Amino acid sequence: MMLNNVGRSDRFFRLIFASILGYLGLFIYDGTALGLGLATASVLLTISGVFGFCFLYTVLGINTNNARESSKY
């Protein structure tokens, strides 16, 4: 079972950063390996931001979702 380990502000910044990376990957570096990498990173950040779960945070033991924030959902 996936527990939310990404806090509200972390999720917000992930989605903003994902949109910037997506724009760069799809429009600025279109058709290059860098563009593909940026677009892939954008998709992963979007998924992480939407679902509030980050596998890398689990491996590293990081949790930015405090109890006060999680009670709002």
N, CA, C, O and CB atoms as a CASP TS submission, in Angstrom:
PFRMAT TS
TARGET T0000
AUTHOR 0000-0000-0000
METHOD Language model
MODEL 1
PARENT N/A
ATOM      1  N   MET     1       0.841  -1.183   0.000  1.00  0.00           N
ATOM      2  CA  MET     1       0.000   0.000   0.000  1.00  0.00           C
ATOM      3  C   MET     1       0.883   1.243   0.000  1.00  0.00           C
ATOM      4  O   MET     1       1.848   1.334   0.759  1.00  0.00           O
ATOM      5  CB  MET     1      -0.955   0.000   1.218  1.00  0.00           C
ATOM      6  N   MET     2       0.543   2.187  -0.854  1.00  0.00           N
ATOM      7  CA  MET     2       1.317   3.421  -0.943  1.00  0.00           C
ATOM      8  C   MET     2       0.767   4.444   0.047  1.00  0.00           C
ATOM      9  O   MET     2      -0.419   4.771   0.028  1.00  0.00           O
ATOM     10  CB  MET     2       1.288   3.985  -2.385  1.00  0.00           C
ATOM     11  N   LEU     3       1.649   4.942   0.908  1.00  0.00           N
ATOM     12  CA  LEU     3       1.269   6.006   1.818  1.00  0.00           C
ATOM     13  C   LEU     3       1.746   7.327   1.244  1.00  0.00           C
ATOM     14  O   LEU     3       2.793   7.389   0.599  1.00  0.00           O
ATOM     15  CB  LEU     3       1.850   5.771   3.233  1.00  0.00           C
ATOM     16  N   ASN     4       0.987   8.372   1.477  1.00  0.00           N
ATOM     17  CA  ASN     4       1.405   9.685   0.993  1.00  0.00           C
ATOM     18  C   ASN     4       2.643  10.126   1.757  1.00  0.00           C
ATOM     19  O   ASN     4       2.605  10.274   2.979  1.00  0.00           O
ATOM     20  CB  ASN     4       0.265  10.729   1.145  1.00  0.00           C
ATOM     21  N   ASN     5       3.736  10.334   1.040  1.00  0.00           N
ATOM     22  CA  ASN     5       4.956  10.820   1.668  1.00  0.00           C
ATOM     23  C   ASN     5       5.425  12.128   1.042  1.00  0.00           C
ATOM     24  O   ASN     5       6.551  12.565   1.281  1.00  0.00           O
ATOM     25  CB  ASN     5       6.052   9.773   1.566  1.00  0.00           C
ATOM     26  N   VAL     6       4.569  12.751   0.246  1.00  0.00           N
ATOM     27  CA  VAL     6       4.879  14.029  -0.389  1.00  0.00           C
ATOM     28  C   VAL     6       3.862  15.049   0.109  1.00  0.00           C
ATOM     29  O   VAL     6       2.657  14.881  -0.079  1.00  0.00           O
ATOM     30  CB  VAL     6       4.856  13.918  -1.961  1.00  0.00           C
ATOM     31  N   GLY     7       4.357  16.105   0.746  1.00  0.00           N
ATOM     32  CA  GLY     7       3.492  17.126   1.317  1.00  0.00           C
ATOM     33  C   GLY     7       2.841  18.021   0.277  1.00  0.00           C
ATOM     34  O   GLY     7       3.147  17.959  -0.913  1.00  0.00           O
ATOM     35  N   ARG     8       1.942  18.847   0.761  1.00  0.00           N
ATOM     36  CA  ARG     8       1.141  19.705  -0.117  1.00  0.00           C
ATOM     37  C   ARG     8       2.004  20.690  -0.915  1.00  0.00           C
ATOM     38  O   ARG     8       1.843  20.808  -2.130  1.00  0.00           O
ATOM     39  CB  ARG     8       0.116  20.474   0.707  1.00  0.00           C
ATOM     40  N   SER     9       2.905  21.386  -0.247  1.00  0.00           N
ATOM     41  CA  SER     9       3.750  22.349  -0.964  1.00  0.00           C
ATOM     42  C   SER     9       4.718  21.631  -1.897  1.00  0.00           C
ATOM     43  O   SER     9       5.009  22.128  -2.985  1.00  0.00           O
ATOM     44  CB  SER     9       4.530  23.229   0.030  1.00  0.00           C
ATOM     45  N   ASP    10       5.217  20.476  -1.487  1.00  0.00           N
ATOM     46  CA  ASP    10       6.104  19.671  -2.334  1.00  0.00           C
ATOM     47  C   ASP    10       5.362  19.234  -3.598  1.00  0.00           C
ATOM     48  O   ASP    10       5.923  19.260  -4.694  1.00  0.00           O
ATOM     49  CB  ASP    10       6.632  18.429  -1.558  1.00  0.00           C
ATOM     50  N   ARG    11       4.118  18.839  -3.441  1.00  0.00           N
ATOM     51  CA  ARG    11       3.306  18.432  -4.594  1.00  0.00           C
ATOM     52  C   ARG    11       3.095  19.603  -5.551  1.00  0.00           C
ATOM     53  O   ARG    11       3.177  19.441  -6.768  1.00  0.00           O
ATOM     54  CB  ARG    11       1.946  17.878  -4.127  1.00  0.00           C
ATOM     55  N   PHE    12       2.823  20.776  -4.996  1.00  0.00           N
ATOM     56  CA  PHE    12       2.614  21.972  -5.807  1.00  0.00           C
ATOM     57  C   PHE    12       3.854  22.279  -6.644  1.00  0.00           C
ATOM     58  O   PHE    12       3.755  22.504  -7.850  1.00  0.00           O
ATOM     59  CB  PHE    12       2.264  23.173  -4.912  1.00  0.00           C
ATOM     60  N   PHE    13       5.021  22.287  -5.999  1.00  0.00           N
ATOM     61  CA  PHE    13       6.252  22.597  -6.725  1.00  0.00           C
ATOM     62  C   PHE    13       6.615  21.512  -7.731  1.00  0.00           C
ATOM     63  O   PHE    13       7.190  21.811  -8.778  1.00  0.00           O
ATOM     64  CB  PHE    13       7.396  22.793  -5.750  1.00  0.00           C
ATOM     65  N   ARG    14       6.291  20.269  -7.433  1.00  0.00           N
ATOM     66  CA  ARG    14       6.518  19.191  -8.400  1.00  0.00           C
ATOM     67  C   ARG    14       5.688  19.412  -9.664  1.00  0.00           C
ATOM     68  O   ARG    14       6.183  19.221 -10.775  1.00  0.00           O
ATOM     69  CB  ARG    14       6.177  17.824  -7.775  1.00  0.00           C
ATOM     70  N   LEU    15       4.445  19.809  -9.498  1.00  0.00           N
ATOM     71  CA  LEU    15       3.578  20.031 -10.658  1.00  0.00           C
ATOM     72  C   LEU    15       4.022  21.244 -11.476  1.00  0.00           C
ATOM     73  O   LEU    15       3.960  21.217 -12.705  1.00  0.00           O
ATOM     74  CB  LEU    15       2.132  20.214 -10.206  1.00  0.00           C
ATOM     75  N   ILE    16       4.462  22.295 -10.813  1.00  0.00           N
ATOM     76  CA  ILE    16       4.979  23.469 -11.523  1.00  0.00           C
ATOM     77  C   ILE    16       6.239  23.092 -12.292  1.00  0.00           C
ATOM     78  O   ILE    16       6.367  23.410 -13.475  1.00  0.00           O
ATOM     79  CB  ILE    16       5.273  24.629 -10.535  1.00  0.00           C
ATOM     80  N   PHE    17       7.172  22.415 -11.621  1.00  0.00           N
ATOM     81  CA  PHE    17       8.425  22.015 -12.255  1.00  0.00           C
ATOM     82  C   PHE    17       8.164  21.034 -13.396  1.00  0.00           C
ATOM     83  O   PHE    17       8.840  21.080 -14.424  1.00  0.00           O
ATOM     84  CB  PHE    17       9.374  21.388 -11.220  1.00  0.00           C
ATOM     85  N   ALA    18       7.183  20.142 -13.214  1.00  0.00           N
ATOM     86  CA  ALA    18       6.843  19.181 -14.269  1.00  0.00           C
ATOM     87  C   ALA    18       6.318  19.892 -15.506  1.00  0.00           C
ATOM     88  O   ALA    18       6.635  19.498 -16.628  1.00  0.00           O
ATOM     89  CB  ALA    18       5.805  18.173 -13.765  1.00  0.00           C
ATOM     90  N   SER    19       5.524  20.927 -15.314  1.00  0.00           N
ATOM     91  CA  SER    19       5.007  21.650 -16.480  1.00  0.00           C
ATOM     92  C   SER    19       6.125  22.379 -17.221  1.00  0.00           C
ATOM     93  O   SER    19       6.103  22.452 -18.450  1.00  0.00           O
ATOM     94  CB  SER    19       3.925  22.649 -16.051  1.00  0.00           C
ATOM     95  N   ILE    20       7.096  22.915 -16.495  1.00  0.00           N
ATOM     96  CA  ILE    20       8.237  23.576 -17.136  1.00  0.00           C
ATOM     97  C   ILE    20       9.071  22.561 -17.906  1.00  0.00           C
ATOM     98  O   ILE    20       9.445  22.801 -19.054  1.00  0.00           O
ATOM     99  CB  ILE    20       9.110  24.299 -16.089  1.00  0.00           C
ATOM    100  N   LEU    21       9.363  21.422 -17.272  1.00  0.00           N
ATOM    101  CA  LEU    21      10.145  20.385 -17.953  1.00  0.00           C
ATOM    102  C   LEU    21       9.397  19.829 -19.158  1.00  0.00           C
ATOM    103  O   LEU    21      10.003  19.549 -20.192  1.00  0.00           O
ATOM    104  CB  LEU    21      10.486  19.251 -16.983  1.00  0.00           C
ATOM    105  N   GLY    22       8.088  19.668 -19.028  1.00  0.00           N
ATOM    106  CA  GLY    22       7.290  19.176 -20.149  1.00  0.00           C
ATOM    107  C   GLY    22       7.327  20.127 -21.327  1.00  0.00           C
ATOM    108  O   GLY    22       7.454  19.698 -22.474  1.00  0.00           O
ATOM    109  N   TYR    23       7.216  21.409 -21.050  1.00  0.00           N
ATOM    110  CA  TYR    23       7.287  22.409 -22.119  1.00  0.00           C
ATOM    111  C   TYR    23       8.652  22.362 -22.802  1.00  0.00           C
ATOM    112  O   TYR    23       8.739  22.347 -24.030  1.00  0.00           O
ATOM    113  CB  TYR    23       7.016  23.824 -21.560  1.00  0.00           C
ATOM    114  N   LEU    24       9.712  22.339 -22.002  1.00  0.00           N
ATOM    115  CA  LEU    24      11.060  22.283 -22.580  1.00  0.00           C
ATOM    116  C   LEU    24      11.256  21.015 -23.400  1.00  0.00           C
ATOM    117  O   LEU    24      11.802  21.060 -24.503  1.00  0.00           O
ATOM    118  CB  LEU    24      12.119  22.360 -21.475  1.00  0.00           C
ATOM    119  N   GLY    25      10.810  19.887 -22.860  1.00  0.00           N
ATOM    120  CA  GLY    25      11.009  18.612 -23.540  1.00  0.00           C
ATOM    121  C   GLY    25      10.203  18.454 -24.811  1.00  0.00           C
ATOM    122  O   GLY    25      10.670  17.846 -25.774  1.00  0.00           O
ATOM    123  N   LEU    26       8.997  18.997 -24.824  1.00  0.00           N
ATOM    124  CA  LEU    26       8.115  18.801 -25.974  1.00  0.00           C
ATOM    125  C   LEU    26       8.228  19.881 -27.043  1.00  0.00           C
ATOM    126  O   LEU    26       7.950  19.625 -28.215  1.00  0.00           O
ATOM    127  CB  LEU    26       6.706  18.732 -25.506  1.00  0.00           C
ATOM    128  N   PHE    27       8.633  21.079 -26.650  1.00  0.00           N
ATOM    129  CA  PHE    27       8.641  22.174 -27.620  1.00  0.00           C
ATOM    130  C   PHE    27      10.026  22.751 -27.909  1.00  0.00           C
ATOM    131  O   PHE    27      10.317  23.098 -29.054  1.00  0.00           O
ATOM    132  CB  PHE    27       7.756  23.266 -27.133  1.00  0.00           C
ATOM    133  N   ILE    28      10.865  22.856 -26.915  1.00  0.00           N
ATOM    134  CA  ILE    28      12.182  23.463 -27.116  1.00  0.00           C
ATOM    135  C   ILE    28      13.190  22.432 -27.616  1.00  0.00           C
ATOM    136  O   ILE    28      13.902  22.682 -28.589  1.00  0.00           O
ATOM    137  CB  ILE    28      12.684  24.101 -25.813  1.00  0.00           C
ATOM    138  N   TYR    29      13.255  21.279 -26.958  1.00  0.00           N
ATOM    139  CA  TYR    29      14.217  20.235 -27.327  1.00  0.00           C
ATOM    140  C   TYR    29      13.522  19.069 -28.024  1.00  0.00           C
ATOM    141  O   TYR    29      13.889  17.912 -27.820  1.00  0.00           O
ATOM    142  CB  TYR    29      14.964  19.732 -26.084  1.00  0.00           C
ATOM    143  N   ASP    30      12.542  19.369 -28.829  1.00  0.00           N
ATOM    144  CA  ASP    30      11.745  18.363 -29.529  1.00  0.00           C
ATOM    145  C   ASP    30      12.622  17.503 -30.445  1.00  0.00           C
ATOM    146  O   ASP    30      13.426  18.025 -31.218  1.00  0.00           O
ATOM    147  CB  ASP    30      10.632  19.041 -30.344  1.00  0.00           C
ATOM    148  N   GLY    31      12.461  16.200 -30.351  1.00  0.00           N
ATOM    149  CA  GLY    31      13.161  15.278 -31.241  1.00  0.00           C
ATOM    150  C   GLY    31      14.577  14.938 -30.831  1.00  0.00           C
ATOM    151  O   GLY    31      15.299  14.296 -31.593  1.00  0.00           O
ATOM    152  N   THR    32      14.996  15.357 -29.632  1.00  0.00           N
ATOM    153  CA  THR    32      16.346  15.034 -29.170  1.00  0.00           C
ATOM    154  C   THR    32      16.267  14.116 -27.957  1.00  0.00           C
ATOM    155  O   THR    32      15.206  13.944 -27.356  1.00  0.00           O
ATOM    156  CB  THR    32      17.137  16.322 -28.828  1.00  0.00           C
ATOM    157  N   ALA    33      17.401  13.535 -27.614  1.00  0.00           N
ATOM    158  CA  ALA    33      17.455  12.680 -26.428  1.00  0.00           C
ATOM    159  C   ALA    33      17.178  13.501 -25.169  1.00  0.00           C
ATOM    160  O   ALA    33      16.525  13.023 -24.242  1.00  0.00           O
ATOM    161  CB  ALA    33      18.830  11.981 -26.324  1.00  0.00           C
ATOM    162  N   LEU    34      17.672  14.726 -25.141  1.00  0.00           N
ATOM    163  CA  LEU    34      17.412  15.608 -24.005  1.00  0.00           C
ATOM    164  C   LEU    34      15.917  15.893 -23.879  1.00  0.00           C
ATOM    165  O   LEU    34      15.374  15.896 -22.775  1.00  0.00           O
ATOM    166  CB  LEU    34      18.197  16.925 -24.153  1.00  0.00           C
ATOM    167  N   GLY    35      15.264  16.130 -24.993  1.00  0.00           N
ATOM    168  CA  GLY    35      13.828  16.373 -24.980  1.00  0.00           C
ATOM    169  C   GLY    35      13.050  15.185 -24.445  1.00  0.00           C
ATOM    170  O   GLY    35      12.106  15.348 -23.672  1.00  0.00           O
ATOM    171  N   LEU    36      13.448  13.993 -24.859  1.00  0.00           N
ATOM    172  CA  LEU    36      12.798  12.778 -24.360  1.00  0.00           C
ATOM    173  C   LEU    36      13.020  12.623 -22.860  1.00  0.00           C
ATOM    174  O   LEU    36      12.100  12.258 -22.127  1.00  0.00           O
ATOM    175  CB  LEU    36      13.325  11.540 -25.103  1.00  0.00           C
ATOM    176  N   GLY    37      14.225  12.897 -22.408  1.00  0.00           N
ATOM    177  CA  GLY    37      14.524  12.810 -20.978  1.00  0.00           C
ATOM    178  C   GLY    37      13.728  13.813 -20.165  1.00  0.00           C
ATOM    179  O   GLY    37      13.211  13.482 -19.098  1.00  0.00           O
ATOM    180  N   LEU    38      13.626  15.028 -20.658  1.00  0.00           N
ATOM    181  CA  LEU    38      12.850  16.057 -19.961  1.00  0.00           C
ATOM    182  C   LEU    38      11.367  15.714 -19.927  1.00  0.00           C
ATOM    183  O   LEU    38      10.705  15.919 -18.910  1.00  0.00           O
ATOM    184  CB  LEU    38      13.052  17.413 -20.628  1.00  0.00           C
ATOM    185  N   ALA    39      10.846  15.196 -21.027  1.00  0.00           N
ATOM    186  CA  ALA    39       9.434  14.807 -21.073  1.00  0.00           C
ATOM    187  C   ALA    39       9.157  13.639 -20.123  1.00  0.00           C
ATOM    188  O   ALA    39       8.121  13.606 -19.459  1.00  0.00           O
ATOM    189  CB  ALA    39       9.029  14.427 -22.512  1.00  0.00           C
ATOM    190  N   THR    40      10.080  12.692 -20.061  1.00  0.00           N
ATOM    191  CA  THR    40       9.929  11.556 -19.146  1.00  0.00           C
ATOM    192  C   THR    40       9.960  12.021 -17.696  1.00  0.00           C
ATOM    193  O   THR    40       9.141  11.588 -16.885  1.00  0.00           O
ATOM    194  CB  THR    40      11.035  10.516 -19.390  1.00  0.00           C
ATOM    195  N   ALA    41      10.899  12.896 -17.370  1.00  0.00           N
ATOM    196  CA  ALA    41      10.968  13.444 -16.012  1.00  0.00           C
ATOM    197  C   ALA    41       9.694  14.206 -15.677  1.00  0.00           C
ATOM    198  O   ALA    41       9.221  14.163 -14.542  1.00  0.00           O
ATOM    199  CB  ALA    41      12.192  14.364 -15.859  1.00  0.00           C
ATOM    200  N   SER    42       9.144  14.896 -16.652  1.00  0.00           N
ATOM    201  CA  SER    42       7.905  15.632 -16.454  1.00  0.00           C
ATOM    202  C   SER    42       6.750  14.699 -16.104  1.00  0.00           C
ATOM    203  O   SER    42       5.964  14.986 -15.202  1.00  0.00           O
ATOM    204  CB  SER    42       7.568  16.435 -17.700  1.00  0.00           C
ATOM    205  N   VAL    43       6.654  13.592 -16.814  1.00  0.00           N
ATOM    206  CA  VAL    43       5.589  12.620 -16.543  1.00  0.00           C
ATOM    207  C   VAL    43       5.747  12.033 -15.144  1.00  0.00           C
ATOM    208  O   VAL    43       4.764  11.905 -14.414  1.00  0.00           O
ATOM    209  CB  VAL    43       5.599  11.493 -17.598  1.00  0.00           C
ATOM    210  N   LEU    44       6.965  11.676 -14.764  1.00  0.00           N
ATOM    211  CA  LEU    44       7.200  11.093 -13.440  1.00  0.00           C
ATOM    212  C   LEU    44       6.885  12.088 -12.327  1.00  0.00           C
ATOM    213  O   LEU    44       6.289  11.717 -11.316  1.00  0.00           O
ATOM    214  CB  LEU    44       8.650  10.619 -13.319  1.00  0.00           C
ATOM    215  N   LEU    45       7.276  13.338 -12.502  1.00  0.00           N
ATOM    216  CA  LEU    45       6.966  14.360 -11.500  1.00  0.00           C
ATOM    217  C   LEU    45       5.465  14.626 -11.417  1.00  0.00           C
ATOM    218  O   LEU    45       4.935  14.858 -10.330  1.00  0.00           O
ATOM    219  CB  LEU    45       7.707  15.659 -11.822  1.00  0.00           C
ATOM    220  N   THR    46       4.786  14.593 -12.546  1.00  0.00           N
ATOM    221  CA  THR    46       3.338  14.796 -12.547  1.00  0.00           C
ATOM    222  C   THR    46       2.634  13.673 -11.792  1.00  0.00           C
ATOM    223  O   THR    46       1.746  13.929 -10.979  1.00  0.00           O
ATOM    224  CB  THR    46       2.807  14.880 -13.987  1.00  0.00           C
ATOM    225  N   ILE    47       3.027  12.443 -12.057  1.00  0.00           N
ATOM    226  CA  ILE    47       2.433  11.298 -11.351  1.00  0.00           C
ATOM    227  C   ILE    47       2.688  11.410  -9.857  1.00  0.00           C
ATOM    228  O   ILE    47       1.780  11.203  -9.052  1.00  0.00           O
ATOM    229  CB  ILE    47       3.002   9.965 -11.889  1.00  0.00           C
ATOM    230  N   SER    48       3.911  11.736  -9.487  1.00  0.00           N
ATOM    231  CA  SER    48       4.266  11.881  -8.083  1.00  0.00           C
ATOM    232  C   SER    48       3.490  13.021  -7.430  1.00  0.00           C
ATOM    233  O   SER    48       3.045  12.896  -6.289  1.00  0.00           O
ATOM    234  CB  SER    48       5.764  12.118  -7.940  1.00  0.00           C
ATOM    235  N   GLY    49       3.328  14.121  -8.142  1.00  0.00           N
ATOM    236  CA  GLY    49       2.589  15.253  -7.599  1.00  0.00           C
ATOM    237  C   GLY    49       1.106  14.990  -7.449  1.00  0.00           C
ATOM    238  O   GLY    49       0.489  15.442  -6.485  1.00  0.00           O
ATOM    239  N   VAL    50       0.531  14.268  -8.385  1.00  0.00           N
ATOM    240  CA  VAL    50      -0.906  13.976  -8.335  1.00  0.00           C
ATOM    241  C   VAL    50      -1.229  12.968  -7.232  1.00  0.00           C
ATOM    242  O   VAL    50      -2.185  13.157  -6.480  1.00  0.00           O
ATOM    243  CB  VAL    50      -1.388  13.441  -9.692  1.00  0.00           C
ATOM    244  N   PHE    51      -0.439  11.905  -7.134  1.00  0.00           N
ATOM    245  CA  PHE    51      -0.736  10.847  -6.172  1.00  0.00           C
ATOM    246  C   PHE    51      -0.114  11.070  -4.800  1.00  0.00           C
ATOM    247  O   PHE    51      -0.506  10.408  -3.839  1.00  0.00           O
ATOM    248  CB  PHE    51      -0.270   9.540  -6.713  1.00  0.00           C
ATOM    249  N   GLY    52       0.846  11.987  -4.683  1.00  0.00           N
ATOM    250  CA  GLY    52       1.439  12.280  -3.383  1.00  0.00           C
ATOM    251  C   GLY    52       2.366  11.201  -2.877  1.00  0.00           C
ATOM    252  O   GLY    52       2.583  11.087  -1.670  1.00  0.00           O
ATOM    253  N   PHE    53       2.912  10.411  -3.771  1.00  0.00           N
ATOM    254  CA  PHE    53       3.817   9.337  -3.375  1.00  0.00           C
ATOM    255  C   PHE    53       5.079   9.402  -4.219  1.00  0.00           C
ATOM    256  O   PHE    53       5.009   9.567  -5.437  1.00  0.00           O
ATOM    257  CB  PHE    53       3.136   7.954  -3.519  1.00  0.00           C
ATOM    258  N   CYS    54       6.232   9.274  -3.574  1.00  0.00           N
ATOM    259  CA  CYS    54       7.506   9.267  -4.277  1.00  0.00           C
ATOM    260  C   CYS    54       8.297   8.041  -3.820  1.00  0.00           C
ATOM    261  O   CYS    54       8.622   7.908  -2.640  1.00  0.00           O
ATOM    262  CB  CYS    54       8.306  10.590  -4.016  1.00  0.00           C
ATOM    263  N   PHE    55       8.605   7.146  -4.761  1.00  0.00           N
ATOM    264  CA  PHE    55       9.343   5.930  -4.421  1.00  0.00           C
ATOM    265  C   PHE    55      10.730   6.268  -3.882  1.00  0.00           C
ATOM    266  O   PHE    55      11.199   5.632  -2.938  1.00  0.00           O
ATOM    267  CB  PHE    55       9.461   5.014  -5.647  1.00  0.00           C
ATOM    268  N   LEU    56      11.385   7.258  -4.470  1.00  0.00           N
ATOM    269  CA  LEU    56      12.719   7.642  -4.018  1.00  0.00           C
ATOM    270  C   LEU    56      12.678   8.150  -2.578  1.00  0.00           C
ATOM    271  O   LEU    56      13.596   7.873  -1.806  1.00  0.00           O
ATOM    272  CB  LEU    56      13.310   8.715  -4.942  1.00  0.00           C
ATOM    273  N   TYR    57      11.643   8.881  -2.206  1.00  0.00           N
ATOM    274  CA  TYR    57      11.487   9.325  -0.821  1.00  0.00           C
ATOM    275  C   TYR    57      11.361   8.121   0.114  1.00  0.00           C
ATOM    276  O   TYR    57      11.899   8.140   1.221  1.00  0.00           O
ATOM    277  CB  TYR    57      10.252  10.245  -0.681  1.00  0.00           C
ATOM    278  N   THR    58      10.661   7.083  -0.319  1.00  0.00           N
ATOM    279  CA  THR    58      10.515   5.884   0.496  1.00  0.00           C
ATOM    280  C   THR    58      11.866   5.221   0.723  1.00  0.00           C
ATOM    281  O   THR    58      12.187   4.832   1.846  1.00  0.00           O
ATOM    282  CB  THR    58       9.547   4.901  -0.165  1.00  0.00           C
ATOM    283  N   VAL    59      12.655   5.091  -0.331  1.00  0.00           N
ATOM    284  CA  VAL    59      13.977   4.469  -0.227  1.00  0.00           C
ATOM    285  C   VAL    59      14.882   5.276   0.702  1.00  0.00           C
ATOM    286  O   VAL    59      15.626   4.704   1.499  1.00  0.00           O
ATOM    287  CB  VAL    59      14.624   4.340  -1.621  1.00  0.00           C
ATOM    288  N   LEU    60      14.817   6.604   0.600  1.00  0.00           N
ATOM    289  CA  LEU    60      15.681   7.468   1.404  1.00  0.00           C
ATOM    290  C   LEU    60      15.111   7.777   2.790  1.00  0.00           C
ATOM    291  O   LEU    60      15.786   8.407   3.605  1.00  0.00           O
ATOM    292  CB  LEU    60      15.927   8.757   0.668  1.00  0.00           C
ATOM    293  N   GLY    61      13.885   7.344   3.066  1.00  0.00           N
ATOM    294  CA  GLY    61      13.266   7.579   4.365  1.00  0.00           C
ATOM    295  C   GLY    61      12.803   9.013   4.571  1.00  0.00           C
ATOM    296  O   GLY    61      12.761   9.491   5.705  1.00  0.00           O
ATOM    297  N   ILE    62      12.459   9.700   3.501  1.00  0.00           N
ATOM    298  CA  ILE    62      12.015  11.091   3.575  1.00  0.00           C
ATOM    299  C   ILE    62      10.492  11.133   3.550  1.00  0.00           C
ATOM    300  O   ILE    62       9.852  10.403   2.792  1.00  0.00           O
ATOM    301  CB  ILE    62      12.610  11.930   2.407  1.00  0.00           C
ATOM    302  N   ASN    63       9.922  11.994   4.385  1.00  0.00           N
ATOM    303  CA  ASN    63       8.475  12.190   4.392  1.00  0.00           C
ATOM    304  C   ASN    63       8.204  13.676   4.582  1.00  0.00           C
ATOM    305  O   ASN    63       8.445  14.210   5.665  1.00  0.00           O
ATOM    306  CB  ASN    63       7.785  11.338   5.516  1.00  0.00           C
ATOM    307  N   THR    64       7.712  14.348   3.557  1.00  0.00           N
ATOM    308  CA  THR    64       7.401  15.773   3.654  1.00  0.00           C
ATOM    309  C   THR    64       5.924  16.010   3.938  1.00  0.00           C
ATOM    310  O   THR    64       5.480  17.157   3.986  1.00  0.00           O
ATOM    311  CB  THR    64       7.800  16.486   2.371  1.00  0.00           C
ATOM    312  N   ASN    65       5.165  14.947   4.126  1.00  0.00           N
ATOM    313  CA  ASN    65       3.738  15.051   4.409  1.00  0.00           C
ATOM    314  C   ASN    65       3.542  14.974   5.914  1.00  0.00           C
ATOM    315  O   ASN    65       3.537  13.882   6.484  1.00  0.00           O
ATOM    316  CB  ASN    65       2.929  13.932   3.679  1.00  0.00           C
ATOM    317  N   ASN    66       3.379  16.128   6.568  1.00  0.00           N
ATOM    318  CA  ASN    66       3.189  16.096   8.013  1.00  0.00           C
ATOM    319  C   ASN    66       1.727  15.851   8.352  1.00  0.00           C
ATOM    320  O   ASN    66       0.862  15.937   7.480  1.00  0.00           O
ATOM    321  CB  ASN    66       3.672  17.405   8.649  1.00  0.00           C
ATOM    322  N   ALA    67       1.449  15.549   9.607  1.00  0.00           N
ATOM    323  CA  ALA    67       0.101  15.166  10.030  1.00  0.00           C
ATOM    324  C   ALA    67      -0.898  16.302   9.834  1.00  0.00           C
ATOM    325  O   ALA    67      -2.055  16.049   9.499  1.00  0.00           O
ATOM    326  CB  ALA    67       0.113  14.736  11.491  1.00  0.00           C
ATOM    327  N   ARG    68      -0.474  17.541  10.036  1.00  0.00           N
ATOM    328  CA  ARG    68      -1.379  18.678   9.898  1.00  0.00           C
ATOM    329  C   ARG    68      -1.862  18.811   8.456  1.00  0.00           C
ATOM    330  O   ARG    68      -3.036  19.091   8.214  1.00  0.00           O
ATOM    331  CB  ARG    68      -0.688  19.972  10.348  1.00  0.00           C
ATOM    332  N   GLU    69      -0.949  18.609   7.497  1.00  0.00           N
ATOM    333  CA  GLU    69      -1.324  18.697   6.088  1.00  0.00           C
ATOM    334  C   GLU    69      -2.192  17.522   5.666  1.00  0.00           C
ATOM    335  O   GLU    69      -3.146  17.703   4.909  1.00  0.00           O
ATOM    336  CB  GLU    69      -0.082  18.763   5.216  1.00  0.00           C
ATOM    337  N   SER    70      -1.877  16.316   6.142  1.00  0.00           N
ATOM    338  CA  SER    70      -2.613  15.134   5.697  1.00  0.00           C
ATOM    339  C   SER    70      -4.033  15.108   6.241  1.00  0.00           C
ATOM    340  O   SER    70      -4.893  14.440   5.667  1.00  0.00           O
ATOM    341  CB  SER    70      -1.881  13.874   6.117  1.00  0.00           C
ATOM    342  N   SER    71      -4.306  15.824   7.343  1.00  0.00           N
ATOM    343  CA  SER    71      -5.661  15.835   7.884  1.00  0.00           C
ATOM    344  C   SER    71      -6.611  16.669   7.024  1.00  0.00           C
ATOM    345  O   SER    71      -7.828  16.564   7.176  1.00  0.00           O
ATOM    346  CB  SER    71      -5.648  16.368   9.308  1.00  0.00           C
ATOM    347  N   LYS    72      -6.071  17.500   6.121  1.00  0.00           N
ATOM    348  CA  LYS    72      -6.906  18.327   5.256  1.00  0.00           C
ATOM    349  C   LYS    72      -7.533  17.529   4.128  1.00  0.00           C
ATOM    350  O   LYS    72      -8.490  18.003   3.514  1.00  0.00           O
ATOM    351  CB  LYS    72      -6.094  19.461   4.685  1.00  0.00           C
ATOM    352  N   TYR    73      -7.037  16.349   3.833  1.00  0.00           N
ATOM    353  CA  TYR    73      -7.526  15.577   2.692  1.00  0.00           C
ATOM    354  C   TYR    73      -8.462  14.529   3.158  1.00  0.00           C
ATOM    355  O   TYR    73      -8.988  13.766   2.348  1.00  0.00           O
ATOM    356  CB  TYR    73      -6.392  14.950   1.914  1.00  0.00           C
TER
END
